[in-house]
């Protein structure tokens, strides 16, 4: 008895793997080497701007006393006040970025905390 011939099929018509899903635009760019280089360049420029702006702020330590709104004050204190009020439309005056969730908790539960502290 002769062996049965092997049936050949067109592999392009019947692929073994399922086709990949379409990826959203930002992730699609990041899949290529050029996209990764663009992401690295943009984030590097942002980090450089962050470092330079904080370096300029820290150099205000060496300026010393200046006149601000008719008062003599250290320039670094004026810079500190500027940083406190930088995100005022987003965050309340009494909170900074590190304590914001804690401030929200305290403001919502203030009466409970006062009752606990009185005991």
MOLIN-V308030 format. One record per helix or strand. SS is the DSSP state (H for helix, E for strand). FROM is the first residue (numbers start at 1). TO is the last residue. If there is no record, write none. Layout:
BEGIN
ss=(SS & SS)
from=(FROM & FROM)
to=(TO & TO)
END
This chain:
BEGIN
ss=(H & H & E & E & H & H & H)
from=(25 & 33 & 65 & 71 & 75 & 100 & 110)
to=(30 & 62 & 68 & 74 & 84 & 108 & 118)
END
